[in-house]
Amino acid sequence: CPYLMMKVIGLISGGKDSLFNLLKCVSEGHDIVAVANLYPPPGRDELDSFMYQTVGHEAVECIAKALELPLYRHMIVGKAERLGKTYVFKANDEVEDLLDLLRKARLHVEFEGVAAGAILSDYQRSRVESVCSRLGLQCLAYLWQRDQSELMREMVSAGMDAIVIKTAAFGLDPEKHLGKTIKSLCPHFSKLNDEFGFHVCGEGGEYETLVTDCPLFKHKMVIDNSELVMHSNDAFAPVAYLKISAAHLEEKPQLVSDDVELILSHLRPQQDFLFIETKETTLDMTRSCTSRTLRIHFDSTPHMFASPRSRVSQQWAWLCGVTHSETLDVAIPVETKASDALRNLTDQLLALSLRPAHVVLVYLYVRCLADFQTINACYKTLFDINPPARVCVEVGLQENQALVIDCLLCRDISEEGASSLREGLVEKKAMHVQSISHWAPANIGPYSQAVQLGSTVCVAGQIALIPGSMTLLSGGIESQARLSLRHTSRILAAHSAETGRMTLQHVVQGVCYVTRQEYSVVAQTQWQESSDRSGDDHLQGHRATDAVMTYVTVSGLPREALIEWHVIAYSQLDRFEGGSDVVSFDSCVVHLRWLFNKESSVGCLRLTLDLKEELSGSLLKAEKLLDLLVECSRDVLSGHGSWDGIVHSTLFYSASLCCSACPSQVQNCLETAFRNADLSIPAVAVVPVVGFDSLFTAAVLTYSVQDTIVGDVVGMAS
């Protein structure tokens, strides 16, 4: 793995967060080769920067000597020109000073990683990531999204000696608290947190610190002289800092290797990836031979590829079935096919008067995951900052078909951080965390962990990668199901932190992809248990198990994972009502499950087509079965708004039960069923899969009902 045992340069301000993150880097096996610092211009100690801590800059050289590491410094000459959460290059911005600093350091020392002490600041993290991306470096931010009270206790117990050198919050008295250790102030910080929501680690700018000793220091720093400077004498929250005028190093007892290893072992977040694996669940396969004698026959003339389909509503659009030319045979390189498919996608977008920035969510279906790196290299050229969320799975495409792309778009979109939103536009908020941490897997590739439009959050597919190493969790399906679902939960919580914390209970619909049919049983159990671990009182009894989830067996998942979760959540879930039904016919049973918001005609519907076992040996007509599915769909949806709100449907079908029908056959048959029912045809996506959680399930049809975006309210997407 390229993210293990890297040579790392540490960005340090002298404060506790940057230095504790260095300690975390060492605990993860990385080699700290140097430290780097940005300092203010002469005569200025405090820049009030959202990006850099400058108070205490006088002691940074002393800290580097205590670490016995080379120090590289650069003066801050730029200003904060870009104020949005997302950073785009602009000359003379203070972020460019960081770029210059790291370029300077690379002339003298080799490193692959950059350590940054960000905890909650998207502003700071995204800017460090931007610089790292441009320089081909990897950001390491092991404190990212940590619980601050827990993190503070960990810092103190690990031997981080730090004093407060700046106060800037109600409840902090410069005369009383400046110069005090964080250990002595922990009870006071906790009290302020309980009373006023004070950030225990100072993430709200409440205070700044200076580290005088830590396990990485070879010497202890002693402050000889300091001066209290009143920066702003506010009556309620005075801002003041200590200006360090003299400090020296003292010898300290050297920790033996066993002591250091003990400290580092306590820092390794074993709870992040060690799960108790129970006996692996197996499915009774004795009935599978009977089910395999059932077949569904398609009469329509076969074509190799399904045709691209699109459907546009007032503010949403779906584009399905985009692929490369059928004339590109098996011998044509995958890179050529991927490039051709992406050109076709761009052309289709232009035909809809849209561009890649309008894409919110991408489903990338590939024939062979061994080709993924080649496809991904082409894919990333299409998107810049704030890329869409993405789901990638291996499915049964035709022999000469390398990939198929389906995507959800918002027609009236404004990029995050825009200075103003024109009436009718909705802000696209993407979470694209590229830093290695212990929070959730970094999305180093061209896709975001989640994209939010109003009240809707689309979460990218999550597999069981260990966040700190980006390696797949070893063990069985239960461990992978729990870890990947925890990633999903953490992404929802972090992405909605500013507007109200979302949990798995806010999920309206999703797809769980597994690589063996019997894994669906474990996945469903884990999903049910998740509702008990993500309680939210205001949801009035709604549980995560109320979500419309589809469990699909596919031939492969990224990194040879056993399971991948993809969900879409809605923050105003208290407005939703769900239901279910079972309709029996001569040849099949249709199971229906839905969840709708009556106020805005937003929702989703899933229909599962199960063949009757007693029909063993029969050859069933596909046209008749799909007519039944569409009729059942119409009956339910007619009671929950206009059919015109249906802009998209996905038909997952069992390739074996459907006699290996080509996607074009299935697509034509389903669209004929819509016409037979006198219904407008949504953008139809057809996906050939290995199977489902039941051996007798031939197909699962899902719909998304999408309304217009009103203010901060966004219609649901599937």
Secondary structure, DSSP 8 states (H G I E B T S, - for coil): -TTSS-EEEEE--SSHHHHHHHHHHHHTT-EEEEEEEEE--TT-S----SS---TTGGGHHHHHHHHT--EEEEE---B----SSS----TTBTHHHHHHHHHHHHTT---SEEE---SS-HHHHHHHHHHHHHHT-EEE-TTTT--HHHHHHHHHHTT-EEEEEEE-STT--HHHHTT-BHHHHHHHHHHHHHHH---TT-TTSSEEEEEEE-TT-SEEEEEEEEEEEEEE--SSS-EEEEEEEEEEEEE-----HHHHHHHHHHHS-GGGT------------TTHHHHHT-EEE--S---SS---EEEE-SSEEEEEEE---TTS-TTS-HHHHHHHHHHHHHHHHHHTT--GGGEEEEEEEES-GGGHHHHHHHHTTS--SS--EEEEEE----TT--EEEEEEEESSEEETT-S---TT-EEEEEE---SB-SSS----SSSBSEEEETTEEEE--B--EETTTTEE--S-HHHHHHHHHHHHHHHHHHHTTTT----GGGEEEEEEEESSTTHHHHHHHHHHHHHHHS--GGGTT--GGGSEEEEEE-SB-GGG-SEEEEEEEETTGGGEEEEEEEEE-SSEEEEEEEEEETTTTEEEEEEEEEE-GGGTT-EEEHHHHHHHHHHHHHHHHTTSS-GGGEEEEEEEEETTTTTT--HHHHHHHHHHHHHHTT----EEEEEEESEESSTTEEEEEEEEE----BTTB-----
